[in-house]
């Protein structure tokens, strides 16, 4: 079904959003208490700083926690220990995966990091001899936030000892280079006093500097040019760790002695020279069964491809031989393409019928069918040889015959159809509306900075769910698509009354909703046009050119899929609204079928605003003789800055007491009047009167 009913779900299903107070961790304790390290001195870098708290911890007593850092910043907690020894700790993170990270460093060298939703996990690392700075850093990218946007560290334990071993980190550990002679480097990170040497067994790699060292260092290397088209890789072992060096092969360029050739319809042979760099491999392949490669299809370096072309008894044709990235095109003459149709035309009765026309041509001659008749459907057609075109004509529901044409291979094929008998319409209603529904809804971002859905006031003429306090209800109906093709729905006000739509000043309202009836079959439907008319209309009617109607291909659902009208700012009054559509049934023979209205059907009118206070209904049922301008009105709303805004129609008057003398407000404001919050200390009374007697 084409309609997207997920947009019409009740607002009560929207999920609530809960926000964590990011200003201050609750249950604050010192960092030493939180990290269980009474003998260490901790410092923090960045803002907001790390702080101790008792709400989230691994040991149940407390842990260090980051504040909510700004984008593109980092916050660090650090201490200094004297090795050798072992450092162990527990940590967790809740962050934007692969963008925001909690990292651990030993003397400036990153050891590990975590990101995303990672629960408590234990880590342990050896500490080399001498003073070593331990850092835990929570770093933020510029791409926003996810999760709780925090990191935690708990149960930090440093165990001194003499059994620390040397470990080595190579960065980068995998380097790639072009085929040209080039240089590169890699950094070695290890503890002070830990010695290392670079072991190289690759003749095309030369260690330029840093072949041996102790502690942190850098090795530099040079690569010879790779003369082969094949890539190569080598490893340099440093302290038991491999530095992988990759070098690409020389690019293989390939050219042909010619790009295309022409042959007559007779059989032929040919040779094609291939030029490329020595050692560059290539493969030749034919794209057509009438082109045969008679030499080897594989080669290395420059060479020759031989081929043969079969005789062509049909239409002109094109084939190709592909060698590497190059395409060699072979064009061959053949018989000229001629086309003939049989019969030249077909006559059909007024009902649904299927027709056929034969196309005769030379094998290999392409042809297609062009159909511009909405009542004709092409079932099969188009080929590269002789074939049959099958088509179907829909029932003619008009009282005059009709004629259409198919363009088949540039020739017109005439299809004529007898006059039909027009079908009767399905008229639903009148559907009475004794009261109007109303809703007011909006949705903001979690940080309240902007609206995802702006504040919207909506009044309902039809509310099938009866969830808005009013609105009419559509009935179930029985429809026989054998005798019906037009359907309409009329929604009416009670006798003696009319609908009055008063659009607030500065706002633009629009009609919307959908009215659909459905069975159990479903199906698919394209969109048709709808017509919308108002009974006893006062004011200018909005544009409904975008309203669409549907009838599924299986007759499983039908109605008005989209009733969105154009925006309007003027007031409207009318006693009824009628929606009508002409839809062509896909088939006949089912007889009467029962349909129920979709449970979310609605016919509504709404407008958006910036205020978050419900202004109330703006559509009402009024006596039929009430003028379009309506009675004067006034409504009150408080603004975010504390001011009070009056929205009114007519002339605004003010008095100091309810029984006092009302006078026109100075300056004769129109539609709105704002009272600053400083002026709310004085009690005043406001009313409106008509603009004219």
C-alpha positions in Angstrom: 0.0 0.0 0.0 1.5 3.3 -1.0 0.2 5.4 2.0 2.8 5.8 4.8 0.6 5.3 7.9 3.6 5.4 10.3 3.4 9.1 10.1 -0.1 9.0 11.6 0.6 7.0 14.8 -0.7 8.6 18.0 1.7 10.9 19.8 1.2 8.8 22.9 3.5 6.2 21.4 6.5 8.6 21.2 9.3 7.6 23.6 10.2 9.9 26.5 13.8 11.1 26.7 15.6 11.1 30.1 18.6 13.4 30.6 21.5 13.0 32.9 22.6 16.1 34.8 26.1 16.7 33.4 27.0 19.6 35.7 28.3 17.7 38.8 28.9 14.1 39.8 26.8 13.1 42.8 28.2 11.5 45.9 31.6 13.2 45.5 34.8 11.8 47.0 38.5 12.5 46.5 40.4 11.0 43.6 42.5 8.9 46.0 39.4 7.5 47.7 37.7 6.9 44.3 40.8 5.1 42.8 41.8 3.2 46.0 45.3 4.8 45.8 46.1 6.6 49.1 49.9 6.7 48.3 49.7 8.3 44.8 49.3 12.0 43.8 46.7 12.7 41.1 46.3 15.7 38.8 43.8 16.5 36.2 44.2 18.3 32.9 41.2 19.8 30.8 37.8 20.9 31.7 35.5 19.8 33.2 38.0 17.8 35.3 37.9 14.2 36.4 36.3 13.8 39.8 35.6 11.1 42.4 32.0 9.9 42.9 30.2 6.9 44.4 27.3 6.3 42.0 29.2 4.3 39.4 32.0 2.1 40.4 33.4 -1.4 40.0 34.2 -2.1 43.7 30.9 -0.6 44.9 32.6 2.2 46.8 33.7 4.8 44.3 35.4 5.5 41.0 36.9 8.4 39.0 34.5 9.8 36.4 35.0 12.4 33.6 32.8 15.4 33.2 30.9 16.0 29.9 33.7 17.4 27.8 33.0 19.8 24.8 33.5 18.6 21.2 37.2 18.5 20.0 38.6 18.5 23.6 40.1 16.0 26.0 40.3 15.6 29.8 43.1 13.7 31.5 43.8 12.2 34.9 47.5 11.3 35.6 50.0 10.2 38.3 53.7 9.3 38.5 55.1 5.9 39.7 58.7 4.7 39.9 59.4 1.4 38.1 60.0 -1.4 37.6 56.6 -2.8 38.5 53.1 -3.6 37.2 50.1 -1.3 36.9 46.6 -2.7 36.9 43.1 -1.0 36.9 39.5 -1.4 35.9 37.8 1.0 33.4 34.6 1.4 31.4 33.2 3.9 28.8 29.9 5.1 27.3 30.6 7.2 24.2 30.1 7.7 20.5 31.6 4.5 19.0 34.9 5.0 17.0 34.8 8.8 17.6 35.1 9.4 21.3 37.8 7.3 23.2 39.0 6.5 26.7 42.8 6.0 26.3 45.7 4.8 28.6 49.3 6.1 28.2 52.6 5.1 29.9 55.1 8.0 29.6 53.3 9.5 26.6 53.0 6.1 24.7 49.4 5.0 24.2 49.0 1.4 25.4 45.3 0.8 24.6 41.9 2.5 24.2 38.2 1.7 24.3 35.1 3.4 22.7 31.3 2.9 22.5 29.4 1.0 25.2 32.1 -1.0 27.1 31.3 -2.3 30.6 33.9 -2.8 33.3 37.1 -4.6 32.2 40.5 -5.1 33.8 43.8 -4.0 32.3 47.4 -4.7 33.4 50.8 -3.4 31.9 54.5 -3.8 33.0 56.2 -0.6 34.1 59.9 0.0 33.2 62.5 1.2 35.6 62.5 4.8 36.6 59.8 7.5 36.9 56.9 6.8 34.6 53.8 9.0 34.0 50.5 7.2 33.8 47.6 9.0 32.0 44.0 8.1 31.4 42.5 10.5 28.8 38.9 10.8 27.5 39.1 12.5 24.1 36.1 14.0 22.2 35.8 14.3 18.4 33.8 17.1 16.7 31.0 14.8 15.6 28.7 15.1 18.6 27.9 12.7 21.5 26.3 9.3 22.1 25.5 7.3 25.2 26.4 9.0 28.6 29.5 10.6 27.0 31.7 9.7 30.0 34.6 7.4 31.1 35.3 5.8 34.4 38.5 4.4 36.1 38.5 2.3 39.3 40.8 0.2 41.5 44.2 1.4 40.3 47.0 -0.7 41.7 50.8 -0.2 41.2 52.9 -3.2 42.3 56.6 -2.5 42.5 59.0 -5.3 41.5 62.2 -6.2 39.8 60.8 -8.6 37.2 59.6 -6.1 34.6 60.4 -7.2 31.1 61.3 -5.1 28.0 58.5 -4.7 25.5 58.6 -2.9 22.2 56.1 -1.1 20.2 56.7 -0.2 16.5 54.8 2.7 15.1 53.7 2.6 12.3 54.1 -1.1 12.1 52.9 -1.4 8.4 54.2 1.0 5.7 53.2 1.1 2.0 55.2 2.7 -0.8 54.9 3.2 -4.6 57.1 1.3 -7.1 59.6 4.2 -7.1 62.8 4.4 -5.0 61.8 6.0 -1.7 62.6 6.3 2.0 60.6 5.7 5.2 60.9 5.5 9.0 59.4 3.8 12.0 59.5 4.7 15.7 60.5 2.2 18.4 59.0 2.7 21.9 60.3 0.8 24.9 61.5 1.3 28.4 64.7 3.1 29.2 67.7 0.8 29.0 65.9 -1.8 26.9 68.2 -2.5 23.9 67.1 -3.4 20.4 68.5 -4.0 16.9 66.9 -4.0 13.4 67.3 -7.3 11.5 66.8 -7.0 7.8 67.1 -9.8 5.3 65.6 -8.1 2.3 68.1 -7.0 -0.5 65.8 -4.2 -1.7 65.5 -2.6 1.8 68.5 -0.7 3.3 68.6 0.4 6.9 69.9 4.0 6.7 70.1 4.8 10.4 68.9 3.5 13.7 70.0 -0.1 13.1 70.6 -0.5 16.9 69.5 1.4 20.0 68.4 1.4 23.6 65.2 3.0 24.9 63.0 4.9 22.5 64.4 5.5 19.0 63.8 5.8 15.3 65.0 3.7 12.3 65.2 5.1 8.8 65.3 2.9 5.7 65.5 3.3 1.9 63.8 1.2 -0.8 65.2 0.4 -4.3 62.9 0.9 -7.3 60.7 -2.2 -8.0 61.3 -3.1 -11.7 58.5 -5.7 -11.7 54.7 -5.2 -12.1 54.2 -7.4 -9.1 54.1 -5.9 -5.6 56.4 -7.1 -2.9 56.6 -7.1 0.9 59.4 -7.5 3.4 59.7 -7.6 7.2 62.3 -5.9 9.4 62.4 -7.5 12.9 63.0 -5.0 15.8 63.0 -6.3 19.3 60.9 -9.3 18.3 58.3 -7.1 16.6 58.0 -7.0 12.8 57.9 -3.7 10.8 56.1 -4.7 7.5 57.2 -2.7 4.4 55.0 -3.0 1.2 56.1 -1.8 -2.2 53.8 -1.7 -5.2 54.8 -3.0 -8.6 55.3 -0.8 -11.7 51.9 0.0 -13.3 51.2 -2.0 -16.5 50.1 0.2 -19.4 48.7 -1.5 -22.5 47.9 -0.2 -26.0 46.6 -1.8 -29.2 47.7 -1.4 -32.8 44.1 -0.2 -33.6 40.8 0.4 -31.8 38.2 -0.9 -34.3 37.8 -2.6 -37.7 35.1 -3.1 -40.4 34.2 -6.4 -42.1 31.8 -7.3 -44.9 29.1 -10.0 -44.3 31.6 -12.6 -45.5 33.8 -14.6 -43.1 37.2 -13.0 -42.3 40.4 -13.2 -40.2 42.6 -10.6 -38.5 45.6 -9.9 -36.2 45.9 -7.4 -33.5 49.2 -6.2 -32.0 49.4 -5.7 -28.2 52.1 -3.3 -26.8 53.0 -3.4 -23.0 55.9 -3.5 -20.6 57.9 -6.7 -20.2 56.5 -9.0 -17.5 53.1 -7.4 -17.6 50.5 -10.1 -18.0 47.3 -9.7 -20.1 44.2 -11.8 -21.2 42.2 -11.6 -24.4 38.5 -12.4 -24.4 35.8 -12.2 -27.1 32.3 -10.8 -26.2 30.6 -12.4 -29.2 30.2 -16.0 -30.3 30.9 -15.1 -34.0 34.3 -13.7 -33.1 36.8 -16.5 -32.2 40.3 -15.9 -30.8 42.6 -18.4 -32.7 45.8 -17.5 -30.9 46.6 -17.9 -27.2 44.3 -15.8 -25.0 47.1 -15.1 -22.5 50.3 -13.3 -22.8 53.2 -11.5 -21.0 54.7 -8.4 -22.5 54.0 -7.3 -26.0 52.4 -9.9 -28.4 49.8 -10.6 -31.1 46.2 -11.7 -30.9 44.8 -13.6 -33.9 41.0 -14.0 -34.5 38.4 -15.0 -37.0 35.0 -13.5 -37.9 32.1 -15.8 -39.0 29.9 -15.0 -42.0 26.8 -12.9 -41.1 23.4 -14.0 -42.6 21.4 -11.5 -40.5 21.4 -7.8 -39.6 24.6 -5.7 -39.2 26.3 -6.5 -35.9 29.1 -5.4 -33.6 31.3 -7.4 -31.4 34.5 -6.9 -29.5 37.7 -8.4 -28.1 38.8 -7.1 -24.6 42.5 -7.1 -23.8 43.4 -5.8 -20.4 41.5 -2.5 -20.1 41.4 -2.0 -23.9 38.5 -2.8 -26.1 38.9 -3.7 -29.8 35.6 -3.2 -31.7 34.6 -5.4 -34.7 31.7 -4.2 -36.9 30.3 -6.5 -39.6 27.8 -5.7 -42.4 24.7 -7.9 -42.8 21.2 -7.8 -44.3 19.3 -4.5 -44.0 16.6 -4.3 -41.2 13.0 -4.4 -42.5 9.9 -4.6 -40.3 6.3 -5.7 -41.0 3.2 -6.0 -38.8 0.4 -8.5 -39.0 -2.5 -7.5 -38.7 -2.2 -3.8 -39.3 -5.0 -3.1 -36.7 -7.3 -4.7 -34.1 -10.9 -4.0 -33.1 -12.1 -4.8 -29.5 -15.4 -4.8 -27.6 -16.0 -2.4 -24.7 -14.8 -4.9 -22.0 -11.4 -6.0 -20.9 -9.7 -7.9 -23.8 -6.2 -9.1 -24.8 -4.8 -8.6 -28.3 -1.8 -9.7 -30.4 0.3 -8.4 -33.3 3.1 -10.2 -35.0 6.4 -8.4 -35.9 8.5 -9.9 -38.7 12.1 -8.8 -39.2 15.7 -10.0 -39.8 17.5 -11.8 -36.9 19.5 -9.2 -35.0 17.4 -6.2 -35.9 16.3 -4.5 -32.6 12.8 -3.1 -32.2 10.7 -1.8 -29.3 7.1 -0.8 -28.6 6.0 2.8 -27.6 2.6 3.0 -25.9 1.0 6.4 -24.9 -2.5 5.1 -24.3 -3.4 4.9 -20.6 -6.1 2.3 -21.3 -3.7 -0.1 -23.1 -1.1 -2.2 -21.2 1.8 -3.9 -23.0 2.2 -7.5 -21.8 5.1 -8.5 -24.1 7.0 -6.8 -26.8 10.5 -5.7 -28.0 13.1 -8.0 -29.3 16.1 -8.3 -31.6 14.4 -10.6 -34.1 10.8 -11.5 -35.2 8.4 -11.8 -32.3 4.9 -11.2 -30.9 3.5 -8.1 -29.1 0.8 -8.9 -26.6 -1.4 -6.2 -25.0 -4.5 -5.7 -22.9 -7.2 -3.0 -23.2 -9.2 -2.0 -20.1 -13.0 -1.7 -20.1 -14.4 1.4 -21.9 -16.6 3.1 -19.4 -17.6 6.0 -21.7 -20.5 6.2 -24.1 -18.3 6.8 -27.1 -15.8 4.5 -28.9 -12.1 5.2 -28.7 -9.0 4.6 -30.8 -5.3 4.4 -29.9 -2.0 3.6 -31.5 1.1 1.6 -30.7 4.4 2.6 -32.3 6.1 -0.7 -33.1 9.5 -0.4 -34.7 8.5 3.0 -36.1 5.2 1.7 -37.5 1.7 2.6 -36.1 -0.6 -0.2 -35.1 -4.2 0.9 -34.6 -6.3 -0.3 -31.6 -10.0 0.5 -31.7 -12.5 -0.2 -28.9 -16.3 0.0 -28.9 -18.3 2.4 -26.7 -19.1 1.2 -23.2 -21.7 1.9 -20.5 -20.7 4.4 -17.8 -20.6 3.0 -14.3 -22.5 4.4 -11.3 -20.7 6.3 -8.4 -20.2 5.2 -4.8 -21.5 8.0 -2.6 -20.7 7.8 1.1 -22.4 10.1 3.6 -23.4 12.6 4.6 -21.0 11.8 7.6 -22.2 14.1 10.4 -19.8 16.0 12.6 -21.5 17.0 15.9 -18.3 18.0 17.7 -14.7 18.7 16.6 -11.5 17.0 17.9 -8.4 18.9 18.9 -4.8 18.2 19.6 -1.6 20.2 20.3 1.8 18.5 19.9 5.5 19.3 19.6 8.8 17.6 20.0 12.2 19.1 20.9 15.8 17.9 20.8 17.1 16.3 24.0 19.0 19.5 24.8 15.9 21.6 24.2 17.8 23.8 21.6 15.4 23.4 18.8 12.2 21.7 17.7 12.2 18.4 15.9 8.4 18.9 15.3 7.2 22.5 15.8 4.2 23.2 18.1 1.1 22.4 16.0 -2.5 23.0 16.7 -4.8 20.6 14.9 -8.7 20.4 14.7 -10.4 17.2 13.4 -13.5 16.9 11.3 -13.0 13.1 11.1 -11.1 11.2 13.8 -11.8 7.5 13.4 -9.9 6.6 16.6 -11.9 9.2 18.6 -8.7 10.1 20.4 -8.9 13.9 20.2 -12.2 14.5 21.9 -14.5 14.8 18.8 -14.8 14.4 15.1 -17.0 12.3 12.9 -16.6 8.5 12.2 -16.6 6.9 8.8 -19.0 4.0 8.1 -18.2 0.5 6.7 -19.4 0.1 3.1 -20.1 -2.5 0.4 -18.8 -1.7 -3.1 -19.3 -3.6 -6.4 -16.5 -2.5 -8.7 -18.3 -4.2 -11.6 -20.7 -1.3 -11.7 -18.9 1.5 -9.8 -16.0 3.7 -10.8 -16.5 7.0 -9.0 -16.6 7.4 -5.3 -17.2 10.4 -3.0 -17.4 11.2 0.7 -19.4 14.1 2.2 -18.7 15.4 5.7 -21.4 17.8 7.1 -22.1 20.1 10.0 -25.3 19.6 12.0 -28.5 21.2 10.6 -28.6 25.0 11.1 -24.8 25.1 11.7 -21.6 25.5 9.7 -17.9 25.0 10.2 -16.0 28.2 11.0 -12.2 28.1 10.5 -10.5 31.2 12.0 -6.8 31.3 11.2 -4.8 33.2 13.9 -3.1 36.3 12.7 0.3 35.7 11.3 -0.3 31.9 10.8 -1.0 29.7 7.8 -3.3 26.7 8.1 -3.6 23.6 5.8 -5.9 20.7 5.5 -4.5 17.1 5.7 -5.2 13.5 6.6 -6.4 10.5 4.7 -9.7 8.5 4.3 -9.2 4.9 3.3 -11.4 1.8 3.2 -9.7 -1.6 3.3 -10.4 -5.4 3.0 -8.0 -8.2 3.7 -6.3 -8.4 0.3 -4.0 -5.4 0.3 -2.3 -4.8 -3.1 -0.6 -1.8 -4.7 -2.0 1.3 -6.3 -0.7 4.3 -8.2 -2.0 7.7 -7.3 -5.0 9.3 -9.0 -6.5 12.8 -8.8 -9.0 14.0 -6.2 -11.6 16.8 -6.2 -12.5 18.7 -3.1 -15.5 21.0 -2.9 -17.1 23.0 -0.1 -20.9 23.5 0.5 -22.1 27.1 1.1 -18.4 28.3 1.1 -17.6 31.7 2.6 -14.0 32.9 1.9 -11.5 31.6 -0.5 -11.1 27.8 -0.8 -7.5 26.4 -0.4 -5.8 24.6 -3.3 -6.2 20.8 -3.3 -4.4 20.0 -6.5 -2.0 17.7 -4.6 -4.7 15.5 -3.1 -4.5 11.9 -4.4 -6.9 8.9 -4.6 -6.1 5.2 -4.8 -7.7 1.9 -5.7 -5.4 -1.1 -5.3 -4.7 -3.5 -8.1 -6.4 -6.3 -6.2 -9.2 -4.0 -5.0 -8.0 -4.6 -1.5 -8.2 -0.9 -0.5 -9.4 2.4 -1.9 -10.1 6.0 -0.9 -8.2 9.3 -0.5 -4.5 8.6 0.3 -3.3 12.2 0.7 -5.6 15.1 1.5 -2.9 17.7 2.0 -4.1 21.1 0.8 -2.3 24.3 0.1 -1.6 26.8 2.9 -4.2 29.5 3.5 -4.4 32.5 5.9 -7.9 33.7 5.4 -11.0 32.6 7.4 -13.3 30.0 6.0 -16.9 29.0 6.6 -18.8 26.1 5.0 -21.6 23.6 5.8 -20.0 20.6 4.2 -16.9 19.3 2.4 -17.1 16.7 -0.3 -14.2 14.6 -1.7 -14.6 12.8 -5.0 -12.4 10.7 -7.3 -12.7 8.8 -10.6 -10.7 5.5 -10.4 -10.6 2.8 -13.0 -11.0 -0.7 -11.6 -8.3 -3.2 -12.6 -10.8 -6.0 -13.3 -14.4 -7.1 -12.9 -16.3 -10.1 -11.8 -15.9 -10.0 -7.9 -19.4 -8.6 -7.3 -20.1 -6.7 -4.1 -17.2 -6.5 -1.6 -17.2 -5.3 2.0 -14.8 -2.7 3.3 -14.0 -1.1 6.7 -12.5 2.3 7.3 -8.8 2.3 8.3 -8.6 2.8 12.1 -6.4 5.9 11.8 -8.6 7.8 9.2 -8.6 11.5 9.7 -9.7 14.8 8.0 -8.0 17.7 9.7 -6.8 21.2 9.5 -3.7 22.5 11.4 -1.2 25.3 11.7 2.3 25.6 13.3 3.7 28.2 15.7 6.7 28.9 18.0 4.8 29.0 21.3 4.5 25.9 23.4 1.2 26.8 25.0 -2.0 25.2 23.5 -4.0 28.1 21.9 -7.1 25.9 21.8 -9.5 25.2 18.9 -9.6 27.5 15.9 -12.4 25.6 14.1 -15.8 25.8 15.6 -19.4 24.9 14.8 -21.4 28.1 14.7 -24.9 29.2 13.7 -25.3 29.2 10.0 -26.1 33.0 10.0 -23.0 34.0 11.9 -20.8 36.3 9.7 -17.4 35.1 8.5 -15.6 37.7 10.6 -17.2 36.1 13.7 -17.4 37.4 17.3 -14.4 39.2 18.7 -12.1 37.0 20.8 -9.0 37.2 22.9 -6.5 34.6 24.2 -3.5 34.8 26.6 -0.1 33.1 26.4 3.0 33.5 28.5 6.3 34.0 26.6 9.6 32.3 27.5 11.0 35.7 28.7 8.1 36.2 31.2 6.1 38.6 29.0 2.4 38.0 28.5 1.1 38.0 24.9 -2.6 38.7 24.0 -3.9 37.4 20.6 -7.3 38.9 19.7 -9.7 39.9 17.0 -11.7 43.1 17.0 -10.7 46.2 19.0 -8.7 45.6 22.3 -9.9 47.6 25.3 -8.5 47.8 28.9 -9.9 48.8 32.4 -8.5 48.8 35.9 -11.5 46.9 37.4 -14.1 44.5 36.0 -16.8 47.0 36.6 -14.7 50.0 35.4 -14.8 51.9 32.2 -13.1 50.1 29.3 -11.2 52.2 26.9 -9.4 51.4 23.7 -5.7 50.4 24.2 -3.4 53.2 23.2 -2.0 52.9 19.7 -4.9 50.6 18.6 -2.8 47.4 18.2 -3.9 44.8 15.7 -4.2 41.1 16.4 -1.5 41.0 19.2 -0.5 43.0 22.3 2.4 42.2 24.6 2.6 43.2 28.3 6.2 43.2 29.6 6.7 41.2 32.7 7.7 44.3 34.6 4.1 45.6 34.0 2.4 42.6 35.4 2.4 44.1 39.0 -0.7 46.2 38.1 -4.0 44.4 37.8 -5.8 45.2 34.5 -8.8 43.8 32.6 -9.0 43.4 28.9 -11.8 42.8 26.4 -12.5 43.1 22.7 -15.3 44.6 20.7 -16.3 44.4 17.1 -14.5 46.6 14.6 -17.9 48.0 13.4 -21.4 48.2 15.0 
